[in-house]
Amino acid sequence: MKSDITKNQIVLPIKGNRYVSIIQNDKDYPYDNLGTSYGNYGDKVEIAILDSDFNYLDDGTFEYGVKPWLTTRELSVELLKLIGD
């Protein structure tokens, strides 16, 4: 049985008609489509900027639109930056 690749993903709206995707690593994550999410299960997350059609958006916020390997503390700092202003 193939896992649902979005089961560990949260997508939140941010300013500019964009979204931020937060993906937690999963032990059976298939490593295609929605980012890489390497690392120990539950240890790190990856965030990405998405456009209004939920496609990766390389708008300069993160390199290639993605910021991997974030701890909980790093994630909170990045989210505060995205929702600030």
N, C-alpha and C positions, 0 to 999 in steps of 0.2 A: 504494500500500500504506500503510495507516494504522499509525502507530507504536504500540507498547505503552506506554500512559501511565504504567505503573508501573516501567518498566525502569530508571529512575534514582531509585527510591524504596527506602528502607530503613525498616523498622518494627521498633522495639525495645520490649520490655516495660519499664514503669517502675512505681513503687509505686502502690498504690491501684487495681489492676485497670485501669490505663490504659496507653496506648502513646504513644510519640513517633514521628512520621513525619518523615523527612528526605528532601527532594526536591532533587535537583540540576537546574538548568536544562538543558534539551535544546533544540537548535536546531530540532527539529520537534515540540516539545511543543504539544499542542492547546489549552492555556489554558482548559480546562473541567474540571470535576470535582475534581481533586486539587490545587487551589491555583493560584497564579499563576506563580511562578518566573520573573519577568521578570529581565532583565539579560543580561550577556554569558555565553555558554555556558561552564559550568564555573567561573564567577567567584564566584557566590553560591549559597547554598542557602536553602530555606525549611523551618522546622520547625513542626509542628502537634501538638497533643494530640488523641489519639483515644480513644474509649471502647472497651469490650470488644467492641463490634460493628464497630469500625474506622470509626466516624463521627466527624466533627469534634466536639470537646467544648470548649465555652467555659466552663471551670471557673475562670477568673480567672488562670491561669498566664500566658497571653499574651492580648493584646487580640483578641477574637473567636476565641480558640483557636489563632491562627497568629502566627508571628513570621517575617517575610520578610527578604530582603536580607542574610543573615548571611555574614560571611567565615569562613574556617576557624577562626580564633582565637575569634570570637564564638560560633561553633557549639560549640566545646569548652567555653567558659565556661557556656553554657546547659545542655549535657549534664551537666556536673559539678553544677550546681544541681539538675537533675532526679533524678540518681541519688544525690545526697548525702543527708544525714540518717540 
